[in-house]
C-alpha cells in the first residue's frame, strides 16, 4: 500500500478521534447563528432603516406603550402629539413600533 494512503488514513483516524466530540457543539453554534442571531440582526437593521424613513403624521407606539402621531422630527428625537394638542418629546430609540394605517 502506498505511503500516501497510509498517511491519509492515519490523518483521518486521528482527526475523527480528536474532533468528533466537538461536532455537536459546532452544529449547535451554527444552528444558533442561523435560527436566532442572524434573523434578530436583520430585524434590527430593518427597524433602523424604517426609523430613518419616518415622516411627519405617522402613528407610532413608544417602548412605554404610549401611542401618538409624529408632529416634529429633531436630530436625535421626535415630538409626538398624544391627544388634543398634548405633545411629548421622545428619543428615536424610544420608538417600539411604527403603525402603518
KEDREN-696131 format. One record per residue: residue in three letters; z, y, x of N, C-alpha, C in turn. Coordinates in steps of 0.001 Angstrom, whole numbers. Example, Ala and Ser with C-alpha at 12.3 -4.5 7.8 and 13.67 -1.06 7.14 Angstrom:
R_rest_n_w_n_v_n_u_ca_w_ca_v_ca_u_c_w_c_v_c_u
R_Ala_7800_-5690_13190_7800_-4500_12300_7800_-3300_13200
R_Ser_7080_-2250_12850_7140_-1060_13670_7870_30_12900
***
This chain:
R_rest_n_w_n_v_n_u_ca_w_ca_v_ca_u_c_w_c_v_c_u
R_Unk_0_-1178_866_0_0_0_0_1233_906
R_Unk_-847_2202_619_-890_3399_1463_437_4149_1431
R_Unk_690_4860_2510_1943_5602_2650_2046_6738_1644
R_Unk_891_7296_1266_891_8406_302_1487_7962_-1037
R_Unk_1080_6796_-1524_1589_6310_-2803_3069_5955_-2717
R_Unk_3482_5442_-1578_4888_5104_-1388_5740_6367_-1396
R_Unk_5261_7398_-695_5998_8668_-667_6017_9322_-2043
R_Unk_4909_9241_-2748_4832_9825_-4081_5774_9106_-5045
R_Unk_5808_7792_-4960_6714_7017_-5817_8168_7338_-5494
R_Unk_8476_7481_-4217_9835_7826_-3808_10210_9225_-4308
R_Unk_9255_10159_-4210_9495_11523_-4695_9743_11520_-6203
R_Unk_8900_10807_-6956_9038_10756_-8412_10373_10144_-8798
R_Unk_10751_9072_-8130_12034_8418_-8426_13206_9354_-8121
R_Unk_13145_10056_-7002_14205_10995_-6635_14270_12164_-7612
R_Unk_13112_12676_-7990_13053_13800_-8920_13678_13428_-10263
R_Unk_13312_12285_-10776_13812_11857_-12086_15316_11632_-12040
R_Unk_15813_11016_-11003_17250_10737_-10955_18080_11985_-10739
R_Unk_17541_12972_-10050_18311_14200_-9791_18247_15189_-10946
R_Unk_17093_15288_-11582_16911_16348_-12568_16883_15865_-14013
R_Unk_16969_14601_-14250_16964_14087_-15625_18137_14619_-16457
R_Unk_19345_14726_-15914_20432_15280_-16738_20228_16744_-17130
R_Unk_19401_17477_-16404_19188_18893_-16709_18113_19114_-17762
R_Unk_17334_18107_-18072_16224_18273_-19015_16711_18664_-20413
R_Unk_17748_18073_-20983_18199_18532_-22305_18644_20003_-22320
R_Unk_19264_20452_-21245_19668_21857_-21184_18455_22775_-21095
R_Unk_17461_22345_-20351_16233_23130_-20243_15555_23234_-21606
R_Unk_15490_22139_-22323_14904_22146_-23668_15721_23043_-24590
R_Unk_17026_22998_-24478_17891_23841_-25293_17649_25323_-25026
R_Unk_17581_25711_-23765_17357_27113_-23422_15980_27596_-23851
R_Unk_14973_26772_-23675_13618_27163_-24086_13542_27315_-25598
R_Unk_14138_26382_-26333_14110_26491_-27795_14930_27687_-28268
R_Unk_16046_27971_-27633_16837_29155_-27984_16011_30419_-27798
R_Unk_15267_30478_-26701_14443_31658_-26436_13399_31836_-27533
R_Unk_12683_30791_-27886_11584_30930_-28843_12054_31031_-30291
R_Unk_13198_30459_-30633_13635_30491_-32030_14616_31607_-32353
R_Unk_15311_32151_-31350_16316_33188_-31627_16055_34489_-30884
R_Unk_15982_34440_-29579_15929_35650_-28767_14619_36411_-28959
R_Unk_13499_35735_-28836_12201_36402_-28922_11945_37018_-30304
R_Unk_12181_36333_-31415_11980_36971_-32721_12889_38179_-32942
R_Unk_14123_38115_-32426_15030_39250_-32572_14500_40463_-31824
R_Unk_14014_40263_-30621_13461_41374_-29828_12219_41951_-30498
R_Unk_11377_41098_-31064_10188_41591_-31745_10561_42405_-32978
R_Unk_11575_41971_-33710_12028_42724_-34882_12587_44082_-34471
R_Unk_13332_44128_-33360_13863_45399_-32866_12735_46340_-32465
R_Unk_11717_45826_-31813_10588_46676_-31416_9849_47209_-32635
R_Unk_9656_46360_-33658_9000_46826_-34880_9816_47922_-35554
R_Unk_11148_47765_-35578_12002_48769_-36223_11992_50071_-35433
R_Unk_12022_49991_-34091_11957_51218_-33285_10638_51943_-33513
R_Unk_9559_51180_-33632_8256_51796_-33912_8267_52445_-35296
R_Unk_8899_51792_-36265_8980_52355_-37609_9811_53636_-37615
R_Unk_10865_53718_-36802_11669_54942_-36733_10864_56110_-36191
R_Unk_9953_55836_-35292_9106_56898_-34742_8160_57419_-35819
R_Unk_7741_56551_-36727_6765_56913_-37748_7406_57443_-39047
R_Unk_8715_57675_-39049_9411_58157_-40250_8893_59550_-40619
R_Unk_8737_59777_-41920_8256_61073_-42398_9283_61679_-43351
R_Unk_9138_62972_-43547_9999_63679_-44500_9684_63170_-45905
R_Unk_10725_62933_-46687_10567_62428_-48045_10741_60926_-48151
R_Unk_10907_60258_-47031_11078_58809_-47052_12542_58459_-47329
R_Unk_12746_57447_-48190_14106_56995_-48517_14604_56051_-47444
R_Unk_15891_56185_-47095_16498_55349_-46062_17877_54881_-46520
R_Unk_18331_53797_-45894_19705_53332_-46061_20338_53372_-44685
R_Unk_21500_53994_-44568_22189_54078_-43280_22985_52806_-43034
R_Unk_23491_52669_-41822_24303_51493_-41490_25602_51476_-42280
R_Unk_26028_52616_-42774_27227_52687_-43595_26963_52423_-45066
R_Unk_25697_52213_-45437_25359_51910_-46815_24999_53116_-47651
R_Unk_24845_54277_-47031_24503_55492_-47761_22990_55546_-47949
R_Unk_22550_55830_-49177_21124_55931_-49489_20777_57398_-49611
R_Unk_19674_57801_-48983_19258_59190_-49056_17785_59346_-48754
R_Unk_17332_60602_-48843_15940_60955_-48572_15919_61884_-47367
R_Unk_15039_61613_-46427_14957_62445_-45225_14348_63794_-45594
R_Unk_15061_64877_-45244_14572_66220_-45528_14265_66996_-44251
R_Unk_14782_66531_-43115_14520_67222_-41853_14612_66208_-40711
R_Unk_13691_66336_-39764_13685_65453_-38602_14010_66288_-37373
R_Unk_15102_65933_-36692_15535_66611_-35471_15249_65693_-34286
R_Unk_15350_66189_-33046_15014_65343_-31888_15814_64033_-31803
R_Unk_17108_64070_-32087_17927_62868_-31967_18576_62432_-33279
R_Unk_18236_63099_-34364_18894_62772_-35634_17990_63130_-36803
R_Unk_18444_62749_-37992_17783_63083_-39247_18780_63804_-40141
R_Unk_18282_64653_-41007_19101_65222_-42075_18607_64565_-43355
R_Unk_19529_63916_-44063_19145_63266_-45315_19851_63945_-46478
R_Unk_19151_63977_-47596_19729_64524_-48826_20231_63350_-49649
R_Unk_21501_63408_-50028_22110_62306_-50756_21901_62439_-52256
R_Unk_22307_63553_-52836_22144_63798_-54258_22309_65286_-54496
R_Unk_21581_65871_-55372_21702_67262_-55822_22005_68244_-54696
R_Unk_21305_68153_-53602_21470_69118_-52521_22516_68764_-51485
R_Unk_23280_67718_-51663_24259_67299_-50655_23506_66690_-49478
R_Unk_23719_67270_-48287_22978_66826_-47104_23935_66271_-46066
R_Unk_23406_65362_-45256_24203_64751_-44211_23289_64524_-43005
R_Unk_23794_64852_-41819_23022_64612_-40601_23493_63292_-39991
R_Unk_22543_62435_-39673_22858_61144_-39059_21994_60959_-37823
R_Unk_22514_60200_-36860_21723_59922_-35668_20660_58881_-36022
R_Unk_19601_58841_-35208_18494_57939_-35522_18914_56475_-35498
R_Unk_19859_56118_-34653_20314_54737_-34596_21155_54360_-35826
R_Unk_21518_55346_-36645_22319_55087_-37833_21490_54608_-39012
R_Unk_20175_54589_-38872_19310_54104_-39965_19297_52578_-39910
R_Unk_19587_51958_-41040_19565_50487_-41111_18270_49980_-41714
R_Unk_17793_50636_-42770_16607_50163_-43480_15779_51347_-43939
R_Unk_14476_51199_-43842_13545_52174_-44394_13025_51613_-45709
R_Unk_13192_52360_-46784_12733_51904_-48090_11331_52415_-48344
R_Unk_10445_51524_-48717_9069_51888_-48997_8843_51782_-50493
R_Unk_8893_52908_-51154_8720_52917_-52603_7509_53715_-52975
***
